[in-house]
Every structure is written in C-alpha cells, then in structure tokens.
Amino acid sequence: MWVKGRRNLETNLSSALHNDQKTAWFHCASLGEFEQGRPVLEAFRLQYPGFRVILSFFSPSGYEIRKSYPLADYICYMPLDTPEKVRSFLDILKPDIVFFIKYEYWFNFINELNSRKIPIFIISGIFRPDQHFFRWYGQWFRKMLGKINYFFLQDQESLTLLQSIGINNALVSGDTRFDRVAGIASNPAKFPMIASFRSRAKVLLAGSTWPADEDLLLPLILDPTVNLKYIIAPHEVHPERIEDLLQKLGDRAVRFSSISDQTEPWSYSVIVVDSIGQLSSLYQYADIAYIGGGFGKGIHNILEAATFGLPVFFGPNYQRFAEARELIRLGGAVSINLAAELMKEVTGLLKDEGKRKKASAICSDYVKNNTGATGRILEHLPKITTLKD
C-alpha cells in the first residue's frame, strides 16, 4: 500500500489542483498524528474559508483510514524526501502555508520550503533531551530546526530544550489531542447494541491491545466470580488475529460486526471489535479502561478513555507519555505488570464505588483542564504570518 499509494501521485495531484486558490498543506505521519492535528485543520478551515486544504500522510495506517475525510479538499501520500521529488511535488502543490504535526522533520522538504519562503509550522511539537537535535553530533539536525518558522509546543520542557540550542520562535500552546478527545466526548457516535450489552453489568474496555496485554487480561475475563463485561479492541484486526482471540475467549465472546437485534448482545460477556474507527466513541459505554501497548514500545492513546471519565490501566512502558505520568500521580491511572495486579486493582474499584468515582473525576477533569491548544494556535497564527483569504 505504501508503494502503490505513491504511484501517479504527481499526475493525480496535478489533475485535482486545477486553479490558483490559496493552499494550506497539513502533513501527518500516520493516524495518531492526524487525530492530533485534526482540531487545528478544522479550525483553520472555518477561520480561513478561502484556503484549499491539502492533507498528506506518510504511512498507509493513516492514509487508508482517512483517505475519505470530508474536510480536506485533497488527500494523498507524501512523496519520498528526495530533492527531485520534493521540487516536483511543491511545484504542483504551491502551498502558501504548511503545518507538520508533532515531529515530521524531512530535510529536503524543509530546505526547499524554506528556500521558497513558504512558512512552516510545527503543531503539538514535543522534544526530549535524548533526541539527536540536542546531542554533541546534532549540529546538522539543529540547522534543519532553524528553518522552521514557528513551533507550537506541548510543554515547557520542549521550549526549554529549543531555547538551549538558540531557537526562540516557539510557544507552549499545549497538546491539541485534548481538544480532539474532548470534541469526541461531546458528540460521540452511538451504538445502541452496545448499550444493550452493558445493561446488566459494568464494562471494562481494553483498547488497542496486543497479545501481551490480552495475556494479562484473560485471567480476569475468564474468572466467573468477577461481575464485569468486556469490550476488547485489538490494535490489529486482521482475520487471523481476531479468530485467535475469539478462540481463547470461547463462546463467551462475539464479534462486534456480528451484533444485531437477533444476537441478544446482553447475553454475551465479551465483544471483540473486529474493525477500525469506533474505539474512541465506544469508551462512552465503559466504566474502566485498559490501554494496550505498555508491554511493547509504549502505550496507545489514554486520553480517549480519560475524556469519558474512565479510570485507566496500562502496562509498564509508559514513561515517554506525560499524560500517563500525570494521571498516575493524580490517582486516575495505574501501571500494571502482572495479571494478579490487574485482578486486584480492578476488583478493588468494583467493590469501592467511591474510589472508582474519584478516579473517574480525576481523569475527566484532567482532560477538561488541558483543552484549548487549538484556540491558542489560531489566535497566535496571525501574529507570526500574513494570512488573507
């Protein structure tokens, strides 16, 4: 898909862009970055209706899921970062303003945009001390950062790091993911069959799980003394993965795609989500969340659960995520290493309703208290660049 999606890219783009309308280009690595940049894209479109909005992805996991997103005028892959392809792409696109989401630093694109005096903005940027920009060998990479017009950053640490290498064109605007998840919570998609499923017990929703996460969850799920229902949304939903999980769960489980009026969803204990795109809204039907990825490279999005006021559990590899560290400190989240720990913590919440409600309020308040990044970005943008429809 990565290769096929880039075939005839320039021809298709040239056919789609047949007038000289002003163009705003938003680029995201993948789906997670798209959801992070989406609030800014949509707010920009409302505030500057004269601009055409072009959306690009590097990864198929973003493009394939959002290639029909209705609020972009054209959606495509980003071409390879070679001088020739970059020049050809920009000759056709002719962007007037460019937004890269979080940390997309492509040398030839940044260099060529800079030479053409096209402003480049980083949205929800975040930096860590161990990145090559801040190491003794990072001079070449630091020069690349110097060609970015402005950084809208998630936190103060990122601003301090940039200032330590002489970059001051930056603002701590916050993380736009909070705006995105708060928006989902205010108007989530409805699933009446899930409402029927949860009618007789509380629900634990396990989102973006991997096999290591499910190994931790299975003893809890299979314990008949725990009065709890479960929704499991694996990170990968190919048929073999779903079938393997269903076999482990036995006749207690049903596929999400199989639920209908005739299936009596309330009669099942576990729903396995076998498609992509529903997870962020499904959290509204849960009481507790487990977020996958913590036994691999790092946890997935915990804010989608926290915005609905769900106490959150996840594995041990969470240190790179400020929201996980903060929710643990506040008491809304718990990191788990063993199945026995998960059993103890979850059953403890079920027995102590006051404790569960307190953790729930901590999580929902945390999201509410951190929204507003999108507004700060759109408010500051006219101060640092000329934007006219």
DAURFEN-V234804 format. One record per pair of residues at least 24 apart in sequence whose C-alpha atoms are under 7 Angstrom apart, sorted by the first residue. I is the first residue (numbers start at 1). GAP is how many residues later the second one is. Records with the same first field share a line. If there is no record, write none. Layout:
I: GAP, GAP
//
This chain:
1: 59
2: 57, 58
5: 72
6: 71, 73
10: 79
14: 78
21: 30, 31
22: 28, 29, 30, 74
23: 28, 29, 30, 72, 73, 74
24: 27, 28, 29, 30, 71, 72, 73, 74
25: 28, 29, 30, 70, 72, 73, 74
26: 28, 29, 30, 72, 73, 74
27: 28, 29, 30, 72, 73, 74
28: 28, 29, 30, 72, 73
29: 28, 29, 30, 75
30: 27, 28, 29, 31, 32
31: 30, 31
33: 68, 69
35: 142, 145
36: 140, 141, 144
37: 64, 86, 139
39: 137, 140, 141, 335
40: 334
48: 341
50: 339
51: 338
81: 25, 27, 28
82: 26
83: 25
99: 24
102: 24
107: 37
110: 37
114: 33
119: 30
120: 28, 29, 30
121: 27, 28, 29, 30
122: 28, 29, 30
123: 28, 29, 30
124: 28, 29, 30, 50, 51, 52
125: 26, 27, 28, 29
126: 27, 28, 32
127: 31
128: 30
173: 200, 203, 204
174: 199
175: 198
176: 197, 198
178: 189, 192, 193
179: 192, 193, 195
181: 122, 123, 126
182: 125
184: 97
185: 122, 123
188: 93
189: 92
193: 66, 67, 72
195: 90
196: 69, 70
197: 68, 69
198: 68
199: 67
201: 26, 27, 28
202: 26, 27, 85
203: 25, 26, 27, 83, 84, 85
204: 25, 26, 27, 82, 83, 84, 85
205: 25, 26, 27, 78, 81, 83, 84, 85
206: 25, 26, 27, 83, 84, 85
207: 25, 26, 27, 72, 83, 84, 85
208: 25, 26, 27, 83, 84, 92
209: 24, 25, 26, 82, 83, 84
210: 24, 25, 82, 83
212: 83
213: 79
216: 122, 123
217: 122
219: 120
220: 123
229: 40, 41
230: 39, 40, 41
231: 39, 40, 41
232: 39, 40, 41
233: 39, 40
237: 37, 38
242: 32
280: 24
283: 25
284: 24
288: 24
289: 24
290: 24
294: 24
306: 57, 58, 61
307: 56, 57, 60
308: 56
309: 51, 52, 54, 55
310: 50, 53
311: 48, 49, 52
327: 36
330: 32
331: 28
332: 27, 28, 30, 31
//
